[in-house]
Structures are given as structure tokens and as C-alpha cells.
């Protein structure tokens, strides 16, 4: 499924960049893409995928940090800490509750 979506996205980008249909066709494509992006079903799917990705990243970080532990240089662990703090302070673009 991922490869199919990647192919379709590439096809769409190639069409937009390579078309000679002009501004009118570009505007039609842009409006249809906005409609898809604003569709509640699509937004809910994106939210659930992002939450699943965050959970997987958290599990992976826990597993890696348990194995690597104190062997990381202080510069790396400090950078990870600062990125976490920045991420915790950001608002979610999709209006999700992050729960």
C-alpha cells in the first residue's frame, strides 16, 4: 500500500510539473488536493497514524536507550533531551489532543 501511495504521489507531482495545461488545470488539482486534505476521514487517519508512529518511536527509544545506556556521549544525550523539550512545548498542527 505504501508503494502504491508513493507512486500515485509521484505521478501527481510529475503531472503538475510536466503539464502544459496551464494555470487553470493547476488550480483544479490544488483545490482537489485541499479537499482531500481537509476531509475528516483523511484527517482522522493521519492522526491515528501519527499517534501510532509516536508510540513506536517511544518504544524504540526505550529499547535503544536501555541497551546503549550511558555509552552515549553527553553531547548526543543533551541534544536528544533538548529536542524532547522542544517537542513537548509545540502545539499540534492538526488540533489533536496528544493523548
Backbone as CSV, one residue per row, in Angstrom:
resi,resn,N_x,N_y,N_z,CA_x,CA_y,CA_z,C_x,C_y,C_z
1,UNK,0.824,-1.189,0.000,0.000,0.000,0.000,0.873,1.258,0.000
2,UNK,1.975,1.233,0.754,2.851,2.395,0.829,3.437,2.715,-0.541
3,UNK,3.824,1.679,-1.263,4.422,1.886,-2.577,3.405,2.432,-3.566
4,UNK,2.178,1.983,-3.436,1.126,2.473,-4.324,0.880,3.966,-4.074
5,UNK,0.819,4.361,-2.804,0.609,5.774,-2.483,1.785,6.620,-2.948
6,UNK,3.003,6.098,-2.789,4.184,6.817,-3.246,4.144,6.986,-4.760
7,UNK,3.748,5.941,-5.460,3.654,6.018,-6.916,2.623,7.057,-7.340
8,UNK,1.459,7.032,-6.692,0.401,7.984,-7.040,0.844,9.417,-6.763
9,UNK,1.514,9.629,-5.620,2.008,10.970,-5.295,3.044,11.420,-6.316
10,UNK,3.946,10.522,-6.707,4.942,10.855,-7.718,4.318,11.153,-9.065
11,UNK,3.305,10.381,-9.401,2.591,10.610,-10.649,1.933,11.987,-10.655
12,UNK,1.308,12.334,-9.538,0.646,13.637,-9.443,1.655,14.779,-9.531
13,UNK,2.763,14.645,-8.830,3.784,15.693,-8.865,4.364,15.815,-10.266
14,UNK,4.638,14.687,-10.886,5.162,14.713,-12.248,4.197,15.347,-13.230
15,UNK,2.930,15.057,-13.042,1.925,15.651,-13.933,1.877,17.167,-13.755
16,UNK,1.878,17.606,-12.493,1.805,19.046,-12.237,3.035,19.748,-12.797
17,UNK,4.211,19.157,-12.578,5.427,19.805,-13.049,5.585,19.710,-14.567
18,UNK,5.086,18.663,-15.171,5.297,18.459,-16.589,4.156,18.872,-17.487
19,UNK,3.065,19.255,-16.940,1.897,19.559,-17.765,2.037,20.898,-18.478
20,UNK,1.378,20.966,-19.602,1.314,22.228,-20.335,-0.130,22.739,-20.343
21,UNK,-0.940,22.198,-19.426,-2.344,22.566,-19.391,-2.550,23.968,-18.842
22,UNK,-1.574,24.496,-18.148,-1.661,25.866,-17.690,-2.151,26.014,-16.263
23,UNK,-2.357,27.245,-15.919,-2.711,27.626,-14.549,-4.076,27.076,-14.137
24,UNK,-5.015,27.018,-15.043,-6.363,26.558,-14.715,-6.343,25.107,-14.214
25,UNK,-5.627,24.255,-14.921,-5.547,22.848,-14.510,-4.804,22.722,-13.194
26,UNK,-3.759,23.515,-12.999,-3.032,23.517,-11.736,-3.955,23.886,-10.584
27,UNK,-4.779,24.900,-10.770,-5.707,25.324,-9.718,-6.731,24.235,-9.422
28,UNK,-7.190,23.518,-10.447,-8.117,22.410,-10.220,-7.473,21.329,-9.366
29,UNK,-6.240,20.990,-9.693,-5.522,19.967,-8.920,-5.288,20.424,-7.479
30,UNK,-4.923,21.690,-7.316,-4.664,22.221,-5.981,-5.932,22.194,-5.122
31,UNK,-7.054,22.576,-5.691,-8.313,22.575,-4.954,-8.742,21.166,-4.576
32,UNK,-8.552,20.225,-5.484,-8.916,18.842,-5.153,-7.996,18.276,-4.073
33,UNK,-6.723,18.639,-4.108,-5.803,18.192,-3.064,-6.185,18.798,-1.713
34,UNK,-6.604,20.042,-1.707,-7.049,20.673,-0.463,-8.301,19.998,0.073
35,UNK,-9.225,19.644,-0.822,-10.433,18.948,-0.394,-10.096,17.616,0.258
36,UNK,-9.160,16.893,-0.331,-8.759,15.613,0.241,-8.101,15.823,1.599
37,UNK,-7.226,16.810,1.693,-6.519,17.065,2.955,-7.464,17.526,4.057
38,UNK,-8.543,18.188,3.713,-9.483,18.687,4.704,-10.602,17.702,5.009
39,UNK,-10.619,16.579,4.343,-11.627,15.553,4.582,-11.453,14.988,5.994
40,UNK,-12.523,14.933,6.796,-12.403,14.435,8.172,-11.874,13.001,8.252
41,UNK,-12.222,12.161,7.299,-11.730,10.786,7.309,-10.222,10.756,7.123
42,UNK,-9.724,11.567,6.205,-8.288,11.631,5.966,-7.582,12.194,7.191
43,UNK,-8.133,13.234,7.780,-7.510,13.844,8.957,-7.470,12.861,10.125
44,UNK,-8.553,12.091,10.319,-8.560,11.095,11.386,-7.535,10.000,11.134
45,UNK,-7.410,9.598,9.874,-6.410,8.584,9.529,-5.000,9.097,9.795
46,UNK,-4.744,10.329,9.410,-3.425,10.920,9.648,-3.145,10.995,11.144
47,UNK,-4.151,11.366,11.915,-3.968,11.457,13.361,-3.660,10.091,13.967
48,UNK,-4.397,9.063,13.559,-4.153,7.741,14.130,-2.788,7.195,13.712
49,UNK,-2.388,7.466,12.471,-1.064,7.022,12.022,0.035,7.758,12.780
50,UNK,-0.146,9.040,13.000,0.881,9.792,13.721,0.978,9.339,15.179
51,UNK,-0.149,9.043,15.800,-0.104,8.543,17.168,0.572,7.173,17.238
52,UNK,0.280,6.318,16.272,0.920,5.012,16.219,2.423,5.172,16.011
53,UNK,2.812,6.097,15.156,4.235,6.359,14.925,4.924,6.882,16.167
54,UNK,4.266,7.762,16.892,4.851,8.275,18.132,5.029,7.168,19.156
55,UNK,4.027,6.289,19.259,4.137,5.169,20.196,5.283,4.247,19.814
56,UNK,5.422,3.960,18.528,6.508,3.096,18.063,7.864,3.745,18.316
57,UNK,7.956,5.047,18.087,9.218,5.747,18.326,9.562,5.751,19.811
58,UNK,8.560,5.895,20.655,8.799,5.866,22.093,9.300,4.499,22.535
59,UNK,8.688,3.435,22.016,9.135,2.081,22.346,10.549,1.839,21.849
60,UNK,10.826,2.277,20.632,12.168,2.095,20.070,13.200,2.867,20.876
61,UNK,12.867,4.082,21.274,13.792,4.866,22.079,14.062,4.175,23.413
62,UNK,13.008,3.629,24.026,13.193,2.917,25.289,14.098,1.710,25.135
63,UNK,13.905,0.960,24.051,14.730,-0.228,23.830,16.175,0.144,23.556
64,UNK,16.385,1.153,22.749,17.753,1.559,22.413,18.446,2.159,23.624
65,UNK,17.758,3.025,24.342,18.396,3.658,25.493,18.691,2.655,26.596
66,UNK,17.878,1.592,26.698,18.158,0.558,27.689,19.426,-0.213,27.322
67,UNK,19.650,-0.447,26.039,20.832,-1.188,25.606,22.080,-0.305,25.570
68,UNK,21.923,0.925,25.095,23.080,1.806,24.955,23.408,2.465,26.285
69,UNK,22.376,2.938,26.958,22.537,3.495,28.302,23.527,4.638,28.380
70,UNK,24.522,4.472,29.220,25.488,5.538,29.497,26.611,5.621,28.475
71,UNK,26.581,4.784,27.460,27.658,4.782,26.470,27.539,5.915,25.460
72,UNK,26.423,6.631,25.461,26.274,7.765,24.560,27.092,8.945,25.061
73,UNK,27.697,9.677,24.153,28.387,10.900,24.573,27.389,11.913,25.130
74,UNK,27.854,12.752,26.002,26.981,13.743,26.633,26.383,14.695,25.602
75,UNK,27.113,14.987,24.536,26.592,15.896,23.517,25.361,15.310,22.835
76,UNK,25.370,14.006,22.589,24.236,13.360,21.933,23.040,13.306,22.874
77,UNK,23.273,12.877,24.102,22.156,12.783,25.039,21.590,14.159,25.365
78,UNK,22.424,15.173,25.404,21.937,16.539,25.622,21.081,17.025,24.471
79,UNK,21.480,16.679,23.258,20.702,17.073,22.080,19.343,16.385,22.070
80,UNK,19.312,15.104,22.429,18.047,14.369,22.490,17.133,15.002,23.532
81,UNK,17.685,15.344,24.682,16.899,15.986,25.733,16.313,17.313,25.254
82,UNK,17.134,18.125,24.564,16.640,19.425,24.107,15.554,19.262,23.034
83,UNK,15.694,18.269,22.171,14.662,18.027,21.170,13.360,17.586,21.819
84,UNK,13.454,16.758,22.841,12.244,16.344,23.561,11.551,17.531,24.210
85,UNK,12.315,18.422,24.800,11.727,19.591,25.458,11.059,20.504,24.433
86,UNK,11.686,20.673,23.278,11.087,21.494,22.225,9.790,20.868,21.743
87,UNK,9.791,19.556,21.552,8.608,18.851,21.058,7.473,18.928,22.067
88,UNK,7.790,18.877,23.345,6.756,18.920,24.375,6.070,20.282,24.410
89,UNK,6.770,21.338,24.002,6.215,22.685,24.059,5.450,23.081,22.803
90,UNK,5.536,22.287,21.735,4.873,22.637,20.486,3.402,22.256,20.513
91,UNK,2.586,23.075,19.827,1.191,22.729,19.616,1.101,21.837,18.392
92,UNK,0.129,20.967,18.405,-0.058,20.061,17.282,-0.767,20.782,16.147
93,UNK,-0.243,20.668,14.920,-0.819,21.349,13.769,-2.216,20.849,13.431
94,UNK,-2.529,19.619,13.772,-3.795,19.032,13.379,-4.889,19.268,14.413
95,UNK,-4.568,19.899,15.518,-5.580,20.147,16.532,-5.904,18.932,17.364
96,UNK,-4.978,18.000,17.428,-5.210,16.787,18.212,-4.890,17.062,19.675
97,UNK,-5.324,16.155,20.513,-5.153,16.354,21.945,-3.861,15.755,22.472
98,UNK,-3.132,14.975,21.655,-1.891,14.316,22.076,-2.089,13.428,23.279
99,UNK,-3.233,12.797,23.365,-3.481,11.887,24.477,-3.455,10.454,23.997
